[in-house]
Amino acid sequence: MRYALGLLLAVAILGLVGLSESEAAPCRAAGEYRVTGPTTGGFLTLKETGSDASSSSGTVDLALYPKGGCQLCDFAGRTLTGEYYTAPNWDGSCVLILKGFDPVSSIPREIDGTLAFGGAVIFFEGYSLIDPGLNLTLGIRSDSLLRP
């Protein structure tokens, strides 16, 4: 009875606390992604410049183009450059933070998301009423679209 109770308690604690950082999968996001949102789509390039056992960081190049609307008015789209950071979350998932700078508005922007499928997919989170053009929902790494 004590053994079963102890085992149950150990499983419950591991379930609540999770695995230690050394046992967590590394959070890597480097690559080229196709991104999309309700009003925009585009390309995201993440280049890794630093990493450790579980997290990474690097540079961001994000080119966005509007969906629909005036094709002549919005032909150029917008480009953001900056940095990204990944780290394991408390639940074992990997958090992605993009910190970009928009040269047109001269305002720093931040977009958060969660990495899935080993970094092949980004689920963007949050919704901006101030800048709806940055409301991205999904990013898929380009090399994950290729079939052998």
N, CA, C and O of each residue as an XYZ file, in Angstrom:
592
protein
N       0.833     -1.188      0.000
C       0.000      0.000      0.000
C       0.878      1.253      0.000
O       0.629      2.186     -0.764
N       1.910      1.277      0.859
C       2.791      2.444      0.909
C       3.555      2.600     -0.409
O       3.751      3.712     -0.899
N       3.980      1.471     -0.969
C       4.718      1.515     -2.233
C       3.843      2.121     -3.334
O       4.292      2.989     -4.081
N       2.608      1.665     -3.428
C       1.687      2.165     -4.445
C       1.395      3.644     -4.220
O       1.320      4.410     -5.181
N       1.231      4.051     -2.980
C       0.973      5.450     -2.662
C       2.190      6.309     -2.999
O       2.047      7.409     -3.533
N       3.384      5.807     -2.687
C       4.614      6.532     -3.003
C       4.820      6.674     -4.495
O       5.216      7.735     -4.978
N       4.548      5.599     -5.229
C       4.672      5.632     -6.682
C       3.676      6.604     -7.290
O       4.019      7.350     -8.207
N       2.460      6.604     -6.795
C       1.441      7.522     -7.274
C       1.840      8.971     -6.996
O       1.646      9.845     -7.841
N       2.394      9.222     -5.820
C       2.846     10.564     -5.463
C       3.998     11.012     -6.366
O       4.025     12.163     -6.800
N       4.950     10.114     -6.654
C       6.079     10.451     -7.521
C       5.607     10.783     -8.931
O       6.097     11.738     -9.534
N       4.670     10.020     -9.463
C       4.138     10.279    -10.793
C       3.393     11.609    -10.818
O       3.496     12.365    -11.784
N       2.649     11.893     -9.763
C       1.912     13.154     -9.695
C       2.861     14.340     -9.631
O       2.609     15.357    -10.276
N       3.942     14.238     -8.874
C       4.911     15.334     -8.770
C       5.608     15.557    -10.103
O       5.769     16.700    -10.532
N       6.028     14.473    -10.769
C       6.658     14.620    -12.086
C       5.691     15.215    -13.098
O       6.087     15.994    -13.965
N       4.434     14.846    -12.982
C       3.436     15.390    -13.891
C       3.208     16.874    -13.680
O       3.002     17.615    -14.641
N       3.242     17.315    -12.430
C       3.042     18.733    -12.131
C       4.286     19.562    -12.404
O       4.189     20.657    -12.957
N       5.443     19.060    -12.027
C       6.688     19.807    -12.162
C       7.262     19.667    -13.557
O       7.827     20.626    -14.083
N       7.137     18.509    -14.165
C       7.696     18.267    -15.492
C       9.113     17.763    -15.400
O       9.629     17.504    -14.313
N       9.734     17.628    -16.544
C      11.111     17.149    -16.602
C      12.068     18.282    -16.302
O      11.728     19.453    -16.469
N      13.247     17.939    -15.866
C      14.255     18.966    -15.620
C      14.700     19.574    -16.937
O      14.441     19.008    -17.999
N      15.363     20.716    -16.882
C      15.780     21.413    -18.093
C      16.741     20.569    -18.922
O      16.734     20.655    -20.150
N      17.563     19.761    -18.272
C      18.519     18.949    -19.016
C      17.836     17.834    -19.800
O      18.392     17.337    -20.779
N      16.627     17.432    -19.375
C      15.908     16.376    -20.076
C      14.939     16.933    -21.106
O      14.376     16.170    -21.891
N      14.731     18.242    -21.122
C      13.813     18.846    -22.071
C      14.442     18.879    -23.467
O      15.661     18.958    -23.616
N      13.591     18.815    -24.470
C      14.074     18.876    -25.846
C      14.563     20.290    -26.145
O      13.987     21.260    -25.653
N      15.619     20.415    -26.945
C      16.124     21.759    -27.262
C      15.117     22.531    -28.118
O      14.439     21.959    -28.972
N      15.036     23.819    -27.875
C      14.133     24.695    -28.622
C      14.920     25.376    -29.730
O      15.649     26.336    -29.481
N      14.775     24.887    -30.936
C      15.476     25.437    -32.088
C      14.445     25.920    -33.100
O      13.428     25.262    -33.323
N      14.713     27.069    -33.708
C      13.748     27.636    -34.654
C      14.383     28.130    -35.939
O      13.671     28.644    -36.800
N      15.690     27.998    -36.107
C      16.357     28.544    -37.284
C      15.789     27.930    -38.557
O      15.524     26.729    -38.616
N      15.608     28.762    -39.565
C      15.102     28.289    -40.847
C      14.289     29.349    -41.555
O      14.154     30.475    -41.075
N      13.752     28.978    -42.699
C      12.903     29.863    -43.476
C      11.468     29.376    -43.373
O      11.192     28.191    -43.560
N      10.550     30.297    -43.072
C       9.149     29.968    -42.833
C       8.251     30.753    -43.767
O       8.556     31.890    -44.128
N       7.137     30.140    -44.158
C       6.023     30.853    -44.784
C       5.074     31.186    -43.646
O       4.698     30.299    -42.879
N       4.683     32.443    -43.522
C       3.799     32.869    -42.443
C       2.506     33.417    -43.023
O       2.475     33.929    -44.142
N       1.440     33.299    -42.243
C       0.148     33.786    -42.684
C      -0.647     34.296    -41.499
O      -0.425     33.889    -40.359
N      -1.567     35.184    -41.785
C      -2.472     35.741    -40.792
C      -3.763     36.134    -41.480
O      -3.919     35.893    -42.677
N      -4.700     36.739    -40.746
C      -5.985     37.102    -41.349
C      -5.866     38.118    -42.483
O      -6.625     38.053    -43.451
N      -4.920     39.060    -42.376
C      -4.806     40.114    -43.385
C      -3.464     40.137    -44.101
O      -3.299     40.889    -45.061
N      -2.495     39.332    -43.658
C      -1.164     39.360    -44.268
C      -0.605     37.956    -44.445
O      -1.076     36.997    -43.834
N       0.388     37.862    -45.274
C       1.161     36.649    -45.463
C       2.577     37.070    -45.796
O       2.823     38.236    -46.105
N       3.505     36.140    -45.738
C       4.865     36.526    -46.073
C       5.892     35.470    -45.748
O       5.600     34.276    -45.677
N       7.116     35.954    -45.552
C       8.257     35.076    -45.340
C       9.015     35.502    -44.094
O       9.211     36.693    -43.848
N       9.432     34.533    -43.323
C      10.179     34.766    -42.090
C      11.467     33.961    -42.158
O      11.439     32.756    -42.404
N      12.600     34.628    -41.939
C      13.889     33.946    -41.899
C      14.495     34.141    -40.518
O      14.686     35.269    -40.064
N      14.794     33.029    -39.857
C      15.431     33.048    -38.540
C      16.820     32.439    -38.673
O      16.958     31.285    -39.079
N      17.852     33.213    -38.332
C      19.230     32.734    -38.391
C      19.775     32.660    -36.971
O      19.831     33.663    -36.260
N      20.174     31.458    -36.569
C      20.674     31.249    -35.208
C      22.083     31.831    -35.048
O      22.971     31.571    -35.859
N      22.268     32.620    -33.988
C      23.586     33.181    -33.693
C      24.114     32.718    -32.342
O      25.297     32.889    -32.048
N      23.257     32.137    -31.524
C      23.690     31.640    -30.222
C      22.725     30.587    -29.717
O      21.536     30.613    -30.037
N      23.250     29.646    -28.916
C      22.388     28.613    -28.356
C      23.068     27.963    -27.167
O      24.281     28.072    -26.984
N      22.259     27.284    -26.360
C      22.778     26.442    -25.288
C      22.001     25.134    -25.333
O      21.405     24.813    -26.360
N      21.994     24.389    -24.266
C      21.387     23.054    -24.279
C      19.895     23.075    -24.577
O      19.383     22.117    -25.158
N      19.174     24.138    -24.199
C      17.726     24.116    -24.373
C      17.145     25.318    -25.103
O      15.974     25.277    -25.480
N      17.899     26.375    -25.318
C      17.341     27.561    -25.949
C      18.264     28.065    -27.059
O      19.397     27.604    -27.205
N      17.751     29.023    -27.838
C      18.553     29.603    -28.909
C      18.132     31.046    -29.143
O      17.087     31.489    -28.667
N      18.961     31.765    -29.879
C      18.653     33.142    -30.232
C      19.298     33.439    -31.580
O      20.174     32.705    -32.037
N      18.855     34.524    -32.210
C      19.414     34.870    -33.508
C      18.747     36.084    -34.098
O      18.137     36.883    -33.387
N      18.868     36.219    -35.423
C      18.335     37.380    -36.119
C      17.048     37.033    -36.857
O      16.809     35.880    -37.217
N      16.228     38.054    -37.074
C      14.924     37.921    -37.726
C      14.875     38.807    -38.957
O      15.276     39.970    -38.905
N      14.389     38.269    -40.057
C      14.010     39.042    -41.236
C      12.592     38.613    -41.591
O      12.354     37.455    -41.933
N      11.655     39.547    -41.509
C      10.244     39.243    -41.736
C       9.713     40.162    -42.837
O       9.714     41.383    -42.686
N       9.265     39.577    -43.928
C       8.676     40.333    -45.037
C       7.201     39.980    -45.119
O       6.846     38.814    -45.298
N       6.333     40.991    -44.988
C       4.888     40.772    -44.977
C       4.241     41.481    -46.152
O       4.632     42.586    -46.528
N       3.241     40.821    -46.724
C       2.492     41.375    -47.840
C       1.007     41.267    -47.527
O       0.567     40.245    -47.000
N       0.225     42.297    -47.840
C      -1.202     42.266    -47.522
C      -1.957     41.269    -48.399
O      -1.586     41.017    -49.546
N      -3.019     40.714    -47.833
C      -3.917     39.850    -48.600
C      -5.068     40.715    -49.109
O      -5.673     41.461    -48.339
N      -5.365     40.619    -50.377
C      -6.466     41.400    -50.941
C      -6.146     42.885    -50.930
O      -4.977     43.269    -50.961
N      -7.153     43.706    -50.887
C      -6.948     45.146    -50.831
C      -6.421     45.696    -52.139
O      -6.565     45.080    -53.195
N      -5.822     46.839    -52.054
C      -5.286     47.538    -53.219
C      -3.889     47.015    -53.530
O      -2.944     47.289    -52.790
N      -3.754     46.268    -54.612
C      -2.461     45.685    -54.973
C      -1.424     46.757    -55.316
O      -0.246     46.603    -54.994
N      -1.853     47.834    -55.961
C      -0.920     48.899    -56.311
C      -0.507     49.713    -55.089
O       0.632     50.168    -54.991
N      -1.458     49.894    -54.146
C      -1.159     50.696    -52.959
C      -0.198     49.970    -52.028
O       0.703     50.580    -51.452
N      -0.393     48.671    -51.885
C       0.369     47.895    -50.911
C       1.408     47.000    -51.576
O       1.770     45.963    -51.020
N       1.885     47.373    -52.734
C       2.784     46.517    -53.501
C       4.065     46.182    -52.737
O       4.539     45.048    -52.794
N       4.623     47.151    -52.029
C       5.913     46.944    -51.376
C       5.813     46.094    -50.115
O       6.792     45.450    -49.735
N       4.670     46.075    -49.465
C       4.559     45.338    -48.219
C       5.365     46.012    -47.123
O       5.598     47.220    -47.173
N       5.794     45.234    -46.129
C       6.622     45.786    -45.064
C       7.648     44.773    -44.617
O       7.430     43.566    -44.710
N       8.754     45.266    -44.139
C       9.860     44.420    -43.710
C      10.238     44.781    -42.288
O      10.359     45.959    -41.949
N      10.426     43.769    -41.457
C      10.895     43.967    -40.095
C      12.188     43.188    -39.922
O      12.334     42.086    -40.450
N      13.106     43.752    -39.195
C      14.341     43.063    -38.845
C      14.493     43.134    -37.341
O      13.931     44.024    -36.702
N      15.243     42.212    -36.768
C      15.440     42.229    -35.322
C      16.067     40.951    -34.815
O      16.934     40.363    -35.462
N      15.612     40.527    -33.635
C      16.165     39.352    -32.968
C      15.047     38.414    -32.542
O      13.893     38.820    -32.400
N      15.413     37.143    -32.341
C      14.458     36.185    -31.792
C      15.104     35.427    -30.644
O      16.326     35.319    -30.548
N      14.251     34.909    -29.784
C      14.687     34.110    -28.638
C      13.741     32.931    -28.491
O      12.530     33.082    -28.653
N      14.282     31.761    -28.187
C      13.460     30.597    -27.869
C      13.881     30.079    -26.503
O      15.039     30.204    -26.104
N      12.931     29.503    -25.801
C      13.209     28.925    -24.485
C      12.112     27.924    -24.149
O      10.986     28.046    -24.631
N      12.439     26.932    -23.321
C      11.402     25.993    -22.913
C      10.416     26.660    -21.954
O      10.805     27.454    -21.098
N       9.162     26.333    -22.109
C       8.109     26.837    -21.236
C       7.921     25.867    -20.072
O       8.465     24.763    -20.093
N       7.171     26.260    -19.080
C       6.962     25.418    -17.897
C       6.273     24.097    -18.239
O       6.443     23.111    -17.522
N       5.494     24.065    -19.331
C       4.770     22.846    -19.693
C       5.520     21.962    -20.681
O       4.976     20.967    -21.159
N       6.773     22.319    -20.992
C       7.580     21.518    -21.898
C       7.561     22.005    -23.337
O       8.366     21.553    -24.152
N       6.654     22.922    -23.664
C       6.633     23.475    -25.018
C       7.748     24.500    -25.171
O       8.394     24.866    -24.188
N       7.975     24.959    -26.373
C       9.022     25.945    -26.646
C       8.387     27.277    -27.021
O       7.555     27.346    -27.926
N       8.780     28.321    -26.326
C       8.270     29.667    -26.571
C       9.191     30.379    -27.549
O      10.412     30.260    -27.451
N       8.621     31.113    -28.485
C       9.371     31.910    -29.454
C       8.965     33.366    -29.286
O       7.776     33.686    -29.274
N       9.950     34.248    -29.157
C       9.700     35.683    -29.059
C      10.467     36.374    -30.181
O      11.693     36.288    -30.253
N       9.735     37.057    -31.055
C      10.339     37.828    -32.136
C      10.300     39.299    -31.745
O       9.231     39.846    -31.477
N      11.452     39.929    -31.712
C      11.523     41.362    -31.424
C      12.035     42.049    -32.678
O      13.222     41.988    -33.000
N      11.118     42.705    -33.381
C      11.461     43.327    -34.644
C      11.340     44.829    -34.592
O      10.710     45.396    -33.700
N      11.961     45.462    -35.573
C      11.896     46.910    -35.704
C      11.339     47.236    -37.067
O      11.862     46.786    -38.086
N      10.274     48.022    -37.086
C       9.634     48.434    -38.321
C      10.216     49.781    -38.744
O       9.936     50.789    -38.096
N      11.027     49.829    -39.824
C      11.664     51.090    -40.203
C      10.677     52.159    -40.676
O      10.995     53.347    -40.626
N       9.485     51.763    -41.133
C       8.503     52.742    -41.608
C       7.918     53.524    -40.440
O       7.875     54.754    -40.478
N       7.469     52.825    -39.407
C       6.847     53.506    -38.267
C       7.850     53.838    -37.169
O       7.525     54.584    -36.245
N       9.054     53.301    -37.253
C      10.107     53.504    -36.235
C       9.663     53.049    -34.846
O      10.072     53.613    -33.831
N       8.825     52.026    -34.824
C       8.325     51.504    -33.559
C       8.764     50.052    -33.425
O       8.600     49.268    -34.360
N       9.327     49.680    -32.261
C       9.676     48.272    -32.061
C       8.408     47.422    -31.913
O       7.425     47.857    -31.312
N       8.444     46.233    -32.456
C       7.297     45.309    -32.410
C       7.727     43.997    -31.785
O       8.886     43.598    -31.899
N       6.798     43.327    -31.127
C       7.078     42.021    -30.546
C       5.948     41.065    -30.902
O       4.770     41.392    -30.756
N       6.325     39.880    -31.371
C       5.368     38.843    -31.731
C       5.768     37.585    -30.974
O       6.931     37.184    -31.014
N       4.826     36.961    -30.290
C       5.091     35.752    -29.513
C       4.431     34.549    -30.170
O       3.426     34.671    -30.869
N       5.024     33.379    -29.926
C       4.457     32.167    -30.472
C       4.977     30.931    -29.769
O       5.789     31.019    -28.848
N       4.508     29.791    -30.206
C       4.922     28.501    -29.662
C       5.417     27.641    -30.816
O       4.770     27.548    -31.858
N       6.571     27.014    -30.618
C       7.118     26.099    -31.618
C       6.467     24.733    -31.461
O       6.209     24.287    -30.343
N       6.206     24.080    -32.566
C       5.627     22.739    -32.538
C       6.331     21.870    -33.568
O       6.962     22.376    -34.496
N       6.218     20.565    -33.397
C       6.783     19.586    -34.314
C       8.262     19.818    -34.554
O       8.720     19.837    -35.696
N       9.012     19.996    -33.464
C      10.460     20.157    -33.561
C      10.889     21.435    -34.249
O      11.970     21.486    -34.836
N      10.062     22.471    -34.187
C      10.391     23.745    -34.810
C       9.926     23.874    -36.244
O      10.215     24.879    -36.893
N       9.207     22.876    -36.763
C       8.728     22.938    -38.146
C       7.510     23.843    -38.288
O       7.199     24.294    -39.390
N       6.818     24.111    -37.182
C       5.603     24.923    -37.203
C       5.668     25.939    -36.073
O       6.127     25.624    -34.975
N       5.210     27.154    -36.340
C       5.077     28.183    -35.313
C       3.601     28.542    -35.210
O       2.977     28.912    -36.204
N       3.041     28.433    -34.003
C       1.697     28.918    -33.725
C       1.854     30.280    -33.057
O       2.271     30.364    -31.902
N       1.521     31.347    -33.783
C       1.649     32.682    -33.223
C       0.490     32.948    -32.277
O      -0.626     32.476    -32.494
N       0.768     33.709    -31.223
C      -0.233     34.000    -30.201
C      -0.391     35.502    -30.046
O       0.486     36.271    -30.440
N      -1.482     35.902    -29.486
C      -1.725     37.319    -29.249
C      -2.380     37.961    -30.457
O      -2.314     37.439    -31.570
N      -3.000     39.079    -30.224
C      -3.691     39.790    -31.288
C      -3.566     41.273    -31.013
O      -3.889     41.732    -29.917
N      -3.108     42.016    -31.982
C      -2.877     43.444    -31.805
C      -3.969     44.253    -32.488
O      -4.169     44.142    -33.697
N      -4.670     45.066    -31.712
C      -5.643     45.978    -32.298
C      -4.947     47.220    -32.850
O      -5.479     47.906    -33.723
N      -3.743     47.500    -32.325
C      -2.990     48.666    -32.765
C      -2.410     48.446    -34.152
O      -2.430     49.351    -34.987
N      -1.898     47.255    -34.400
C      -1.255     46.957    -35.673
C      -1.768     45.618    -36.216
O      -1.086     44.601    -36.085
N      -2.967     45.604    -36.825
C      -3.526     44.331    -37.298
C      -2.713     43.681    -38.408
O      -2.901     42.494    -38.675
N      -1.817     44.412    -39.063
C      -0.966     43.830    -40.097
C       0.052     42.851    -39.549
O       0.635     42.077    -40.308
N       0.280     42.871    -38.230
C       1.221     41.934    -37.609
C       0.519     40.777    -36.909
O       1.151     40.033    -36.160
N      -0.756     40.620    -37.140
C      -1.489     39.531    -36.513
C      -1.289     38.248    -37.307
O      -2.107     37.886    -38.152
N      -0.187     37.571    -37.018
C       0.131     36.312    -37.679
C      -0.474     35.169    -36.888
O      -0.599     35.256    -35.667
N      -0.851     34.096    -37.572
C      -1.431     32.952    -36.893
C      -0.597     31.685    -37.038
O      -0.570     30.858    -36.127
N       0.083     31.522    -38.168
C       0.763     30.258    -38.425
C       2.018     30.482    -39.260
O       2.029     31.312    -40.169
N       3.072     29.739    -38.944
C       4.289     29.723    -39.743
C       4.716     28.286    -39.968
O       4.761     27.496    -39.025
N       5.029     27.940    -41.203
C       5.470     26.580    -41.533
C       6.847     26.669    -42.173
O       7.038     27.388    -43.153
N       7.814     25.929    -41.612
C       9.172     25.967    -42.146
C       9.180     25.413    -43.563
O       8.589     24.368    -43.834
N       9.850     26.117    -44.459
C       9.822     25.777    -45.891
C      10.332     24.367    -46.165
O       9.767     23.672    -47.009
N      11.383     23.924    -45.479
C      11.925     22.587    -45.758
C      10.992     21.485    -45.263
O      11.169     20.330    -45.648
N      10.009     21.798    -44.426
C       9.067     20.777    -43.981
C       7.992     20.529    -45.029
O       7.233     19.566    -44.921
N       7.917     21.392    -46.045
C       6.939     21.229    -47.109
C       7.450     20.331    -48.227
O       6.666     19.868    -49.055
N       8.758     20.079    -48.261
C       9.345     19.255    -49.307
C       9.136     17.778    -49.018
O       9.227     17.342    -47.870
N       8.864     17.031    -50.038
C       8.715     15.582    -49.873
C       9.872     14.890    -50.562
O      10.310     15.328    -51.626
N      10.385     13.797    -49.965
C      11.513     13.092    -50.582
C      11.133     12.399    -51.878
O      11.978     11.766    -52.510
